Amino acid sequence: MAGKFELYTDKGGDWRFRLKAGNGEVIATSQGYSSKASALNGIDSVRRNAADAEVVEVDD
């Protein structure tokens, strides 16, 4: 089963999304957005960019 994006409003009224794997585990969560349209743009950005994203190890 493929993963899914869940779109919701948080307790403060901001729009957020989370990406869940096929097994239901949350694998990514978004920042808060002031509008639903902005949150949907965030989802679209993840869809467009994540497939080709490079993995880079960094030291904190």
mmCIF file as gemmi writes it, N, C-alpha and C atoms, coordinates in Angstrom:
data_model
loop_
_atom_site.group_PDB
_atom_site.id
_atom_site.type_symbol
_atom_site.label_atom_id
_atom_site.label_alt_id
_atom_site.label_comp_id
_atom_site.label_asym_id
_atom_site.label_entity_id
_atom_site.label_seq_id
_atom_site.pdbx_PDB_ins_code
_atom_site.Cartn_x
_atom_site.Cartn_y
_atom_site.Cartn_z
_atom_site.occupancy
_atom_site.B_iso_or_equiv
_atom_site.pdbx_formal_charge
_atom_site.auth_seq_id
_atom_site.auth_asym_id
_atom_site.pdbx_PDB_model_num
ATOM 1 N N . MET Axp A 1 ? 0.844 -1.197 0 1 0 ? 1 A 1
ATOM 2 C CA . MET Axp A 1 ? 0 0 0 1 0 ? 1 A 1
ATOM 3 C C . MET Axp A 1 ? 0.879 1.246 0 1 0 ? 1 A 1
ATOM 4 N N . ALA Axp A 2 ? 0.538 2.207 -0.821 1 0 ? 2 A 1
ATOM 5 C CA . ALA Axp A 2 ? 1.283 3.455 -0.904 1 0 ? 2 A 1
ATOM 6 C C . ALA Axp A 2 ? 1.017 4.323 0.319 1 0 ? 2 A 1
ATOM 7 N N . GLY Axp A 3 ? 1.911 5.258 0.553 1 0 ? 3 A 1
ATOM 8 C CA . GLY Axp A 3 ? 1.719 6.199 1.647 1 0 ? 3 A 1
ATOM 9 C C . GLY Axp A 3 ? 0.661 7.227 1.293 1 0 ? 3 A 1
ATOM 10 N N . LYS Axp A 4 ? 0.418 8.118 2.235 1 0 ? 4 A 1
ATOM 11 C CA . LYS Axp A 4 ? -0.572 9.17 1.997 1 0 ? 4 A 1
ATOM 12 C C . LYS Axp A 4 ? -0.2 10.425 2.762 1 0 ? 4 A 1
ATOM 13 N N . PHE Axp A 5 ? -0.643 11.55 2.242 1 0 ? 5 A 1
ATOM 14 C CA . PHE Axp A 5 ? -0.524 12.828 2.921 1 0 ? 5 A 1
ATOM 15 C C . PHE Axp A 5 ? -1.823 13.075 3.662 1 0 ? 5 A 1
ATOM 16 N N . GLU Axp A 6 ? -1.726 13.473 4.917 1 0 ? 6 A 1
ATOM 17 C CA . GLU Axp A 6 ? -2.896 13.876 5.697 1 0 ? 6 A 1
ATOM 18 C C . GLU Axp A 6 ? -2.809 15.377 5.921 1 0 ? 6 A 1
ATOM 19 N N . LEU Axp A 7 ? -3.857 16.089 5.555 1 0 ? 7 A 1
ATOM 20 C CA . LEU Axp A 7 ? -3.944 17.539 5.684 1 0 ? 7 A 1
ATOM 21 C C . LEU Axp A 7 ? -4.886 17.857 6.837 1 0 ? 7 A 1
ATOM 22 N N . TYR Axp A 8 ? -4.459 18.736 7.744 1 0 ? 8 A 1
ATOM 23 C CA . TYR Axp A 8 ? -5.274 19.026 8.927 1 0 ? 8 A 1
ATOM 24 C C . TYR Axp A 8 ? -4.927 20.393 9.489 1 0 ? 8 A 1
ATOM 25 N N . THR Axp A 9 ? -5.774 20.892 10.384 1 0 ? 9 A 1
ATOM 26 C CA . THR Axp A 9 ? -5.467 22.121 11.114 1 0 ? 9 A 1
ATOM 27 C C . THR Axp A 9 ? -5.053 21.751 12.536 1 0 ? 9 A 1
ATOM 28 N N . ASP Axp A 10 ? -4.052 22.464 13.033 1 0 ? 10 A 1
ATOM 29 C CA . ASP Axp A 10 ? -3.577 22.2 14.387 1 0 ? 10 A 1
ATOM 30 C C . ASP Axp A 10 ? -4.386 23.01 15.404 1 0 ? 10 A 1
ATOM 31 N N . LYS Axp A 11 ? -4.055 22.876 16.663 1 0 ? 11 A 1
ATOM 32 C CA . LYS Axp A 11 ? -4.805 23.558 17.726 1 0 ? 11 A 1
ATOM 33 C C . LYS Axp A 11 ? -4.731 25.072 17.616 1 0 ? 11 A 1
ATOM 34 N N . GLY Axp A 12 ? -3.674 25.573 16.998 1 0 ? 12 A 1
ATOM 35 C CA . GLY Axp A 12 ? -3.521 27.02 16.828 1 0 ? 12 A 1
ATOM 36 C C . GLY Axp A 12 ? -4.19 27.563 15.577 1 0 ? 12 A 1
ATOM 37 N N . GLY Axp A 13 ? -4.778 26.679 14.773 1 0 ? 13 A 1
ATOM 38 C CA . GLY Axp A 13 ? -5.47 27.111 13.571 1 0 ? 13 A 1
ATOM 39 C C . GLY Axp A 13 ? -4.629 27.091 12.309 1 0 ? 13 A 1
ATOM 40 N N . ASP Axp A 14 ? -3.351 26.68 12.42 1 0 ? 14 A 1
ATOM 41 C CA . ASP Axp A 14 ? -2.506 26.587 11.231 1 0 ? 14 A 1
ATOM 42 C C . ASP Axp A 14 ? -2.785 25.287 10.486 1 0 ? 14 A 1
ATOM 43 N N . TRP Axp A 15 ? -2.581 25.322 9.168 1 0 ? 15 A 1
ATOM 44 C CA . TRP Axp A 15 ? -2.698 24.128 8.338 1 0 ? 15 A 1
ATOM 45 C C . TRP Axp A 15 ? -1.375 23.385 8.352 1 0 ? 15 A 1
ATOM 46 N N . ARG Axp A 16 ? -1.428 22.09 8.453 1 0 ? 16 A 1
ATOM 47 C CA . ARG Axp A 16 ? -0.24 21.239 8.453 1 0 ? 16 A 1
ATOM 48 C C . ARG Axp A 16 ? -0.53 19.991 7.646 1 0 ? 16 A 1
ATOM 49 N N . PHE Axp A 17 ? 0.543 19.288 7.283 1 0 ? 17 A 1
ATOM 50 C CA . PHE Axp A 17 ? 0.363 17.967 6.687 1 0 ? 17 A 1
ATOM 51 C C . PHE Axp A 17 ? 1.393 17.02 7.276 1 0 ? 17 A 1
ATOM 52 N N . ARG Axp A 18 ? 1.055 15.762 7.219 1 0 ? 18 A 1
ATOM 53 C CA . ARG Axp A 18 ? 2.005 14.72 7.595 1 0 ? 18 A 1
ATOM 54 C C . ARG Axp A 18 ? 1.962 13.659 6.512 1 0 ? 18 A 1
ATOM 55 N N . LEU Axp A 19 ? 3.102 13.045 6.287 1 0 ? 19 A 1
ATOM 56 C CA . LEU Axp A 19 ? 3.212 11.971 5.312 1 0 ? 19 A 1
ATOM 57 C C . LEU Axp A 19 ? 3.294 10.668 6.083 1 0 ? 19 A 1
ATOM 58 N N . LYS Axp A 20 ? 2.397 9.749 5.756 1 0 ? 20 A 1
ATOM 59 C CA . LYS Axp A 20 ? 2.374 8.448 6.426 1 0 ? 20 A 1
ATOM 60 C C . LYS Axp A 20 ? 2.765 7.364 5.439 1 0 ? 20 A 1
ATOM 61 N N . ALA Axp A 21 ? 3.552 6.415 5.917 1 0 ? 21 A 1
ATOM 62 C CA . ALA Axp A 21 ? 3.927 5.255 5.116 1 0 ? 21 A 1
ATOM 63 C C . ALA Axp A 21 ? 2.723 4.332 4.988 1 0 ? 21 A 1
ATOM 64 N N . GLY Axp A 22 ? 2.842 3.334 4.14 1 0 ? 22 A 1
ATOM 65 C CA . GLY Axp A 22 ? 1.769 2.382 3.935 1 0 ? 22 A 1
ATOM 66 C C . GLY Axp A 22 ? 1.352 1.654 5.194 1 0 ? 22 A 1
ATOM 67 N N . ASN Axp A 23 ? 2.284 1.523 6.152 1 0 ? 23 A 1
ATOM 68 C CA . ASN Axp A 23 ? 1.962 0.839 7.409 1 0 ? 23 A 1
ATOM 69 C C . ASN Axp A 23 ? 1.376 1.78 8.462 1 0 ? 23 A 1
ATOM 70 N N . GLY Axp A 24 ? 1.146 3.049 8.075 1 0 ? 24 A 1
ATOM 71 C CA . GLY Axp A 24 ? 0.545 4.018 8.989 1 0 ? 24 A 1
ATOM 72 C C . GLY Axp A 24 ? 1.541 4.829 9.806 1 0 ? 24 A 1
ATOM 73 N N . GLU Axp A 25 ? 2.821 4.516 9.706 1 0 ? 25 A 1
ATOM 74 C CA . GLU Axp A 25 ? 3.839 5.247 10.465 1 0 ? 25 A 1
ATOM 75 C C . GLU Axp A 25 ? 4.057 6.633 9.856 1 0 ? 25 A 1
ATOM 76 N N . VAL Axp A 26 ? 4.103 7.668 10.708 1 0 ? 26 A 1
ATOM 77 C CA . VAL Axp A 26 ? 4.381 9.031 10.254 1 0 ? 26 A 1
ATOM 78 C C . VAL Axp A 26 ? 5.86 9.117 9.912 1 0 ? 26 A 1
ATOM 79 N N . ILE Axp A 27 ? 6.147 9.52 8.68 1 0 ? 27 A 1
ATOM 80 C CA . ILE Axp A 27 ? 7.543 9.619 8.257 1 0 ? 27 A 1
ATOM 81 C C . ILE Axp A 27 ? 7.983 11.054 7.993 1 0 ? 27 A 1
ATOM 82 N N . ALA Axp A 28 ? 7.041 11.99 7.954 1 0 ? 28 A 1
ATOM 83 C CA . ALA Axp A 28 ? 7.382 13.406 7.799 1 0 ? 28 A 1
ATOM 84 C C . ALA Axp A 28 ? 6.221 14.259 8.281 1 0 ? 28 A 1
ATOM 85 N N . THR Axp A 29 ? 6.564 15.403 8.874 1 0 ? 29 A 1
ATOM 86 C CA . THR Axp A 29 ? 5.545 16.369 9.285 1 0 ? 29 A 1
ATOM 87 C C . THR Axp A 29 ? 5.967 17.745 8.789 1 0 ? 29 A 1
ATOM 88 N N . SER Axp A 30 ? 4.99 18.576 8.52 1 0 ? 30 A 1
ATOM 89 C CA . SER Axp A 30 ? 5.277 19.892 7.963 1 0 ? 30 A 1
ATOM 90 C C . SER Axp A 30 ? 5.35 20.955 9.048 1 0 ? 30 A 1
ATOM 91 N N . GLN Axp A 31 ? 5.763 22.113 8.611 1 0 ? 31 A 1
ATOM 92 C CA . GLN Axp A 31 ? 5.643 23.325 9.41 1 0 ? 31 A 1
ATOM 93 C C . GLN Axp A 31 ? 4.182 23.742 9.379 1 0 ? 31 A 1
ATOM 94 N N . GLY Axp A 32 ? 3.831 24.76 10.13 1 0 ? 32 A 1
ATOM 95 C CA . GLY Axp A 32 ? 2.482 25.301 10.074 1 0 ? 32 A 1
ATOM 96 C C . GLY Axp A 32 ? 2.349 26.305 8.939 1 0 ? 32 A 1
ATOM 97 N N . TYR Axp A 33 ? 1.212 26.286 8.261 1 0 ? 33 A 1
ATOM 98 C CA . TYR Axp A 33 ? 0.918 27.215 7.168 1 0 ? 33 A 1
ATOM 99 C C . TYR Axp A 33 ? -0.322 28.021 7.532 1 0 ? 33 A 1
ATOM 100 N N . SER Axp A 34 ? -0.366 29.27 7.105 1 0 ? 34 A 1
ATOM 101 C CA . SER Axp A 34 ? -1.509 30.118 7.447 1 0 ? 34 A 1
ATOM 102 C C . SER Axp A 34 ? -2.726 29.837 6.579 1 0 ? 34 A 1
ATOM 103 N N . SER Axp A 35 ? -2.531 29.169 5.434 1 0 ? 35 A 1
ATOM 104 C CA . SER Axp A 35 ? -3.668 28.871 4.564 1 0 ? 35 A 1
ATOM 105 C C . SER Axp A 35 ? -3.599 27.432 4.057 1 0 ? 35 A 1
ATOM 106 N N . LYS Axp A 36 ? -4.752 26.92 3.717 1 0 ? 36 A 1
ATOM 107 C CA . LYS Axp A 36 ? -4.833 25.567 3.156 1 0 ? 36 A 1
ATOM 108 C C . LYS Axp A 36 ? -4.068 25.501 1.835 1 0 ? 36 A 1
ATOM 109 N N . ALA Axp A 37 ? -4.201 26.534 1.02 1 0 ? 37 A 1
ATOM 110 C CA . ALA Axp A 37 ? -3.512 26.564 -0.27 1 0 ? 37 A 1
ATOM 111 C C . ALA Axp A 37 ? -1.999 26.468 -0.094 1 0 ? 37 A 1
ATOM 112 N N . SER Axp A 38 ? -1.468 27.131 0.906 1 0 ? 38 A 1
ATOM 113 C CA . SER Axp A 38 ? -0.026 27.076 1.159 1 0 ? 38 A 1
ATOM 114 C C . SER Axp A 38 ? 0.4 25.674 1.586 1 0 ? 38 A 1
ATOM 115 N N . ALA Axp A 39 ? -0.41 25.023 2.409 1 0 ? 39 A 1
ATOM 116 C CA . ALA Axp A 39 ? -0.101 23.656 2.831 1 0 ? 39 A 1
ATOM 117 C C . ALA Axp A 39 ? -0.147 22.709 1.63 1 0 ? 39 A 1
ATOM 118 N N . LEU Axp A 40 ? -1.124 22.895 0.751 1 0 ? 40 A 1
ATOM 119 C CA . LEU Axp A 40 ? -1.199 22.068 -0.456 1 0 ? 40 A 1
ATOM 120 C C . LEU Axp A 40 ? 0.007 22.311 -1.368 1 0 ? 40 A 1
ATOM 121 N N . ASN Axp A 41 ? 0.479 23.551 -1.424 1 0 ? 41 A 1
ATOM 122 C CA . ASN Axp A 41 ? 1.703 23.842 -2.178 1 0 ? 41 A 1
ATOM 123 C C . ASN Axp A 41 ? 2.901 23.131 -1.558 1 0 ? 41 A 1
ATOM 124 N N . GLY Axp A 42 ? 2.936 23.044 -0.225 1 0 ? 42 A 1
ATOM 125 C CA . GLY Axp A 42 ? 4.001 22.318 0.458 1 0 ? 42 A 1
ATOM 126 C C . GLY Axp A 42 ? 3.987 20.84 0.105 1 0 ? 42 A 1
ATOM 127 N N . ILE Axp A 43 ? 2.807 20.252 0.064 1 0 ? 43 A 1
ATOM 128 C CA . ILE Axp A 43 ? 2.67 18.849 -0.333 1 0 ? 43 A 1
ATOM 129 C C . ILE Axp A 43 ? 3.158 18.669 -1.762 1 0 ? 43 A 1
ATOM 130 N N . ASP Axp A 44 ? 2.751 19.563 -2.646 1 0 ? 44 A 1
ATOM 131 C CA . ASP Axp A 44 ? 3.165 19.481 -4.038 1 0 ? 44 A 1
ATOM 132 C C . ASP Axp A 44 ? 4.685 19.588 -4.166 1 0 ? 44 A 1
ATOM 133 N N . SER Axp A 45 ? 5.294 20.445 -3.371 1 0 ? 45 A 1
ATOM 134 C CA . SER Axp A 45 ? 6.742 20.604 -3.394 1 0 ? 45 A 1
ATOM 135 C C . SER Axp A 45 ? 7.445 19.323 -2.962 1 0 ? 45 A 1
ATOM 136 N N . VAL Axp A 46 ? 6.949 18.678 -1.927 1 0 ? 46 A 1
ATOM 137 C CA . VAL Axp A 46 ? 7.541 17.405 -1.486 1 0 ? 46 A 1
ATOM 138 C C . VAL Axp A 46 ? 7.412 16.372 -2.602 1 0 ? 46 A 1
ATOM 139 N N . ARG Axp A 47 ? 6.256 16.288 -3.202 1 0 ? 47 A 1
ATOM 140 C CA . ARG Axp A 47 ? 6.046 15.329 -4.299 1 0 ? 47 A 1
ATOM 141 C C . ARG Axp A 47 ? 7.023 15.568 -5.451 1 0 ? 47 A 1
ATOM 142 N N . ARG Axp A 48 ? 7.246 16.818 -5.816 1 0 ? 48 A 1
ATOM 143 C CA . ARG Axp A 48 ? 8.115 17.145 -6.95 1 0 ? 48 A 1
ATOM 144 C C . ARG Axp A 48 ? 9.587 16.942 -6.641 1 0 ? 48 A 1
ATOM 145 N N . ASN Axp A 49 ? 9.998 17.276 -5.421 1 0 ? 49 A 1
ATOM 146 C CA . ASN Axp A 49 ? 11.42 17.331 -5.121 1 0 ? 49 A 1
ATOM 147 C C . ASN Axp A 49 ? 12.003 16.121 -4.407 1 0 ? 49 A 1
ATOM 148 N N . ALA Axp A 50 ? 11.19 15.378 -3.684 1 0 ? 50 A 1
ATOM 149 C CA . ALA Axp A 50 ? 11.736 14.307 -2.852 1 0 ? 50 A 1
ATOM 150 C C . ALA Axp A 50 ? 12.271 13.135 -3.659 1 0 ? 50 A 1
ATOM 151 N N . ALA Axp A 51 ? 11.669 12.824 -4.781 1 0 ? 51 A 1
ATOM 152 C CA . ALA Axp A 51 ? 12.088 11.65 -5.558 1 0 ? 51 A 1
ATOM 153 C C . ALA Axp A 51 ? 13.542 11.754 -6.011 1 0 ? 51 A 1
ATOM 154 N N . ASP Axp A 52 ? 13.996 12.945 -6.313 1 0 ? 52 A 1
ATOM 155 C CA . ASP Axp A 52 ? 15.365 13.141 -6.799 1 0 ? 52 A 1
ATOM 156 C C . ASP Axp A 52 ? 16.285 13.768 -5.751 1 0 ? 52 A 1
ATOM 157 N N . ALA Axp A 53 ? 15.807 13.855 -4.52 1 0 ? 53 A 1
ATOM 158 C CA . ALA Axp A 53 ? 16.594 14.515 -3.482 1 0 ? 53 A 1
ATOM 159 C C . ALA Axp A 53 ? 17.856 13.713 -3.166 1 0 ? 53 A 1
ATOM 160 N N . GLU Axp A 54 ? 18.935 14.418 -3.018 1 0 ? 54 A 1
ATOM 161 C CA . GLU Axp A 54 ? 20.214 13.838 -2.672 1 0 ? 54 A 1
ATOM 162 C C . GLU Axp A 54 ? 20.255 13.586 -1.16 1 0 ? 54 A 1
ATOM 163 N N . VAL Axp A 55 ? 20.929 12.532 -0.741 1 0 ? 55 A 1
ATOM 164 C CA . VAL Axp A 55 ? 21.149 12.265 0.679 1 0 ? 55 A 1
ATOM 165 C C . VAL Axp A 55 ? 22.551 12.747 1.015 1 0 ? 55 A 1
ATOM 166 N N . VAL Axp A 56 ? 22.639 13.654 1.988 1 0 ? 56 A 1
ATOM 167 C CA . VAL Axp A 56 ? 23.909 14.235 2.378 1 0 ? 56 A 1
ATOM 168 C C . VAL Axp A 56 ? 24.073 14.09 3.87 1 0 ? 56 A 1
ATOM 169 N N . GLU Axp A 57 ? 25.196 13.533 4.305 1 0 ? 57 A 1
ATOM 170 C CA . GLU Axp A 57 ? 25.462 13.413 5.741 1 0 ? 57 A 1
ATOM 171 C C . GLU Axp A 57 ? 26.129 14.699 6.214 1 0 ? 57 A 1
ATOM 172 N N . VAL Axp A 58 ? 25.635 15.244 7.324 1 0 ? 58 A 1
ATOM 173 C CA . VAL Axp A 58 ? 26.205 16.481 7.868 1 0 ? 58 A 1
ATOM 174 C C . VAL Axp A 58 ? 26.524 16.288 9.349 1 0 ? 58 A 1
ATOM 175 N N . ASP Axp A 59 ? 27.446 17.062 9.831 1 0 ? 59 A 1
ATOM 176 C CA . ASP Axp A 59 ? 27.77 17.074 11.253 1 0 ? 59 A 1
ATOM 177 C C . ASP Axp A 59 ? 27.067 18.255 11.892 1 0 ? 59 A 1
ATOM 178 N N . ASP Axp A 60 ? 26.36 18 12.983 1 0 ? 60 A 1
ATOM 179 C CA . ASP Axp A 60 ? 25.685 19.089 13.679 1 0 ? 60 A 1
ATOM 180 C C . ASP Axp A 60 ? 26.572 19.698 14.725 1 0 ? 60 A 1
